[in-house]
Amino acid sequence: MNQDKQVYLDYAATTPVDARVMQVMLPYFSESFGNPSSIHRFGQTVESALENARLTIAQTMDCLPEEIIFTSCGTESDNLALRGSAFLARKERGANHLLISPVEHHAISRTAEQLASLHGFELEYLPVDSFGRTSAEDVACCLRPDTAIVSVIYANNEIGTLNPIANIGRLCRSRGITFHTDAVQAAGYLTLNVNSLTTDLISIGAHKFYGPKGIGALYIRKGLNILPSQTGGNQEYGYRAGTQNIPYIVGMAEALHLTQAEKEDRTELLKPLRDHLIGSILEEIPDVQLTGHPEERLPNHVSFIFKGVDGNALLMMLDMEGFACSSGSACKTGNPEPSDVLTSIGFTRDWALGSLRVTLGMYTTASEIEGFLQVLPKVVSELRKISP
């Protein structure tokens, strides 16, 4: 067991808070602690911070400040977008058809499944290719007059594949259908310009781009209306009741500003490491396949499946060797099940159970990658020897 240093290679799961972000958050935990809905100076001070943060995010996404709604996380943003759009579309025009890709994050897929099972919506899954991508042509074939909303993930959290969001957005806009994209993974490395993406709704979560956990945002295009899923006060233009989390909102705004300003430099740093990982693993380890698109993928994202390897055992052994990674398979009460993303793109159970995701970040070094490449082949070989 490597006890000298633990190497973190799971940046798609979460990121550490940037020190610059922490610095701007600190005053709002103690010095400026007021409620932004209060009339007095304590409240007005933090309301100013709230609206400045909203403006910062709006400028980053090239939208209006009133189009940014603060939530507790990316998952809540996804829920608000999907539920709010579906219920209002049904109320206003009788729309009952939900259209999503089969490789969405569970925040979308399970929300859509619940809307279908409990509320009578008709759920349809878009076709995807072997890389997990859907196309505007695929969407065009599935759109119906009663489609309430289309939701396609911008960058897949599990396999890293990028979708042609702008093309899909233009199609949906031409048909008058609401289009949402889950940009939680994409926000750290890709443009969030709402005009070039032609989206109606965009979800983001701060902890994926070196901001704090527990805060997210939803872009809602002006002129589009959705039903709130959390009612109460009139905060967030009536879309999301509850006293706003000012320290985290300020932190998210700073984190997004820094991330978008530095994304080219971060990509230039991480893409060569990503490509080196992919090339080395495919060359040195037998019976392995890259999952996701080889080029149209996040610059920090590597994902594989290994035949004859238990993904959970692989993660545990890598952790013992000092490397923190993740897998697409989840262990439920001792019964491993393959990822629905991997089965959706055609992988069989014996392959899909051996998944591994390695995601890099702004603190990843070349020496850490070399150390990982020395350990991984040996770990895979050992696991295959004991595999039934």
SVG drawing of the C-alpha trace seen along z (x, -y; Angstrom):
<svg xmlns="http://www.w3.org/2000/svg" viewBox="-54 -50 61 69">
<polyline fill="none" stroke="black" stroke-width="0.4" points="0.0,0.0 1.3,-3.5 0.8,-5.5 3.2,-8.3 0.8,-10.3 -2.7,-9.9 -3.2,-11.1 -6.6,-12.5 -7.8,-11.5 -11.5,-12.0 -12.1,-15.6 -15.3,-14.8 -16.8,-13.8 -15.8,-17.0 -13.0,-19.5 -11.2,-21.3 -12.2,-24.9 -9.8,-27.3 -8.0,-29.4 -9.0,-32.5 -12.6,-31.4 -12.4,-30.7 -11.0,-34.2 -14.0,-36.0 -16.4,-33.7 -15.0,-34.2 -16.5,-37.7 -20.0,-36.4 -19.8,-33.8 -19.2,-36.4 -18.8,-40.0 -21.6,-40.3 -24.1,-37.8 -27.4,-39.6 -30.5,-38.2 -30.7,-39.6 -34.5,-40.0 -34.1,-42.3 -34.6,-46.1 -31.8,-47.2 -28.2,-47.8 -27.2,-44.3 -29.6,-42.9 -28.8,-45.5 -25.1,-44.7 -25.5,-41.1 -28.2,-41.8 -25.6,-43.8 -23.2,-40.9 -26.0,-38.5 -26.8,-40.7 -23.1,-41.3 -22.6,-37.5 -25.6,-37.1 -24.2,-39.8 -20.8,-38.1 -22.3,-34.7 -24.6,-36.4 -21.6,-38.2 -19.8,-34.9 -22.7,-33.2 -23.6,-36.3 -27.1,-36.5 -29.2,-38.8 -28.8,-38.8 -32.5,-38.0 -32.0,-34.9 -29.8,-33.3 -31.6,-31.5 -29.6,-30.2 -30.2,-26.6 -28.6,-24.3 -26.7,-22.2 -26.7,-20.9 -29.2,-18.2 -31.7,-20.7 -31.2,-22.8 -31.9,-19.7 -35.0,-18.9 -36.3,-22.5 -35.7,-22.6 -37.3,-19.3 -40.3,-19.3 -41.0,-23.0 -41.0,-22.8 -42.9,-19.6 -45.8,-20.6 -46.2,-24.1 -46.1,-22.7 -48.8,-20.3 -50.9,-23.0 -50.5,-25.5 -50.6,-23.3 -51.4,-19.8 -47.8,-18.6 -47.1,-15.2 -44.0,-14.0 -40.5,-14.1 -37.4,-13.5 -34.0,-12.8 -30.9,-10.9 -30.3,-7.5 -26.9,-8.7 -28.1,-11.5 -27.0,-12.0 -29.5,-10.4 -30.7,-13.9 -32.4,-14.0 -33.1,-10.3 -34.6,-9.5 -36.6,-12.7 -38.0,-11.9 -38.8,-8.4 -40.7,-9.7 -42.6,-12.1 -43.6,-9.2 -44.5,-6.7 -46.3,-9.0 -47.6,-11.9 -48.4,-10.2 -45.9,-11.8 -44.7,-9.8 -40.9,-9.3 -38.9,-8.6 -35.1,-8.1 -33.2,-9.5 -30.9,-7.2 -27.2,-7.5 -24.1,-6.2 -21.4,-3.9 -19.7,-7.0 -22.9,-8.1 -23.7,-11.0 -27.0,-12.1 -27.4,-14.4 -29.8,-17.1 -31.1,-14.7 -31.9,-12.1 -33.8,-14.7 -35.6,-15.9 -36.9,-12.4 -38.3,-12.1 -39.8,-15.6 -43.6,-15.8 -46.1,-18.6 -46.8,-17.5 -43.1,-17.4 -42.8,-19.3 -39.1,-19.5 -35.9,-18.0 -32.9,-17.5 -29.5,-16.4 -26.3,-16.4 -23.6,-18.8 -20.6,-16.6 -21.2,-13.2 -20.0,-12.7 -19.2,-9.1 -17.6,-8.7 -16.7,-12.3 -18.4,-12.5 -19.5,-16.0 -22.8,-16.5 -23.5,-19.0 -25.6,-21.2 -25.7,-24.2 -27.1,-22.1 -29.8,-20.5 -30.6,-23.9 -31.1,-25.5 -33.4,-22.7 -35.5,-22.9 -35.7,-26.7 -37.0,-26.4 -39.7,-24.0 -40.7,-26.0 -39.7,-23.3 -38.0,-24.0 -34.4,-22.7 -32.4,-22.0 -28.8,-20.9 -27.1,-19.6 -23.7,-21.5 -22.5,-20.5 -19.4,-18.7 -19.0,-21.0 -18.8,-24.3 -15.2,-23.8 -13.8,-23.5 -16.4,-24.5 -18.2,-27.7 -21.4,-28.5 -22.4,-31.3 -26.2,-30.9 -26.4,-32.5 -23.9,-30.3 -25.4,-27.2 -29.0,-28.3 -30.4,-26.8 -33.4,-27.7 -32.2,-26.2 -28.7,-25.4 -27.8,-23.7 -24.5,-24.1 -23.0,-23.2 -20.1,-25.0 -18.2,-22.1 -17.3,-20.8 -15.2,-23.9 -13.4,-24.6 -16.3,-26.2 -18.1,-25.1 -20.5,-22.1 -24.1,-22.9 -24.7,-25.7 -25.8,-25.6 -27.6,-27.7 -30.1,-27.4 -30.2,-29.7 -33.8,-30.3 -34.1,-32.2 -36.1,-35.4 -39.6,-34.9 -39.6,-31.3 -41.7,-30.4 -41.5,-27.3 -43.3,-26.2 -41.3,-26.5 -40.7,-23.2 -40.0,-24.8 -42.6,-27.3 -42.6,-29.9 -41.1,-33.4 -40.4,-35.4 -36.7,-34.9 -35.0,-34.1 -37.8,-35.8 -40.3,-33.3 -38.6,-30.3 -36.9,-29.1 -38.1,-30.0 -35.8,-30.2 -33.1,-32.5 -30.2,-32.5 -26.8,-31.0 -24.7,-34.2 -21.2,-32.9 -21.6,-30.0 -23.3,-32.1 -20.4,-34.6 -17.9,-31.7 -19.6,-30.1 -19.5,-33.4 -15.8,-33.8 -15.1,-30.1 -17.0,-30.3 -15.3,-33.6 -11.9,-32.1 -12.7,-28.8 -14.0,-30.4 -11.1,-32.9 -8.5,-30.1 -10.2,-27.3 -7.8,-27.5 -4.7,-27.3 -6.2,-24.4 -7.1,-22.5 -3.6,-23.1 -2.2,-21.6 -4.5,-18.6 -5.2,-17.4 -1.6,-16.1 -1.8,-14.2 -5.2,-12.8 -4.0,-11.7 -0.9,-10.1 -3.0,-8.2 -5.3,-6.9 -2.5,-5.9 -0.5,-4.2 -3.4,-2.2 -4.6,-1.0 -1.0,0.1 0.0,1.7 -3.1,3.5 -4.9,6.2 -8.7,6.5 -9.4,2.9 -11.6,0.4 -11.8,-3.3 -15.4,-4.5 -16.7,-7.7 -15.5,-9.6 -11.7,-9.5 -11.5,-13.2 -14.9,-14.9 -14.5,-14.5 -13.7,-16.6 -10.0,-17.5 -9.5,-16.1 -11.6,-12.9 -10.4,-9.3 -12.7,-6.3 -12.1,-2.6 -13.7,0.8 -11.6,3.9 -12.8,7.3 -12.8,9.8 -12.2,7.1 -14.6,6.1 -14.8,2.3 -15.4,2.0 -12.4,4.2 -10.3,2.2 -11.2,-1.0 -10.4,0.5 -7.0,1.8 -6.1,-1.5 -7.0,-3.3 -4.7,-1.0 -2.0,-1.9 -2.6,-5.6 -4.8,-6.6 -8.4,-7.9 -10.5,-7.1 -14.1,-6.2 -16.1,-3.7 -19.3,-3.7 -20.7,-0.6 -22.4,-1.0 -22.4,1.7 -25.9,2.1 -26.1,4.3 -23.3,6.5 -24.8,6.9 -22.8,5.1 -24.8,3.8 -23.4,2.4 -23.8,-1.3 -26.9,-2.1 -24.7,-4.5 -22.4,-1.7 -25.2,0.7 -27.0,-2.1 -24.0,-2.4 -23.9,1.4 -21.4,2.9 -22.2,6.3 -22.4,7.0 -19.0,8.7 -17.3,5.7 -19.5,3.0 -18.8,4.2 -15.1,3.4 -15.3,-0.3 -12.8,-2.9 -13.0,-6.7 -9.8,-8.8 -10.4,-12.6 -7.6,-15.1 -7.6,-18.6 -5.6,-21.8 -3.4,-20.2 -2.6,-17.0 1.1,-16.6 2.9,-14.6 4.7,-12.6 1.4,-11.5 0.2,-10.3 3.4,-8.3 3.0,-6.7 -0.5,-5.8 0.6,-4.2 3.1,-2.1 0.5,-0.8 -2.6,-0.2 -1.4,2.6 -0.2,4.6 -3.5,4.1 -5.5,5.2 -3.4,8.3 -3.7,9.3 -7.5,8.9 -7.8,11.0 -5.9,13.8 -8.4,14.0 -11.5,13.4 -13.9,16.3"/>
</svg>
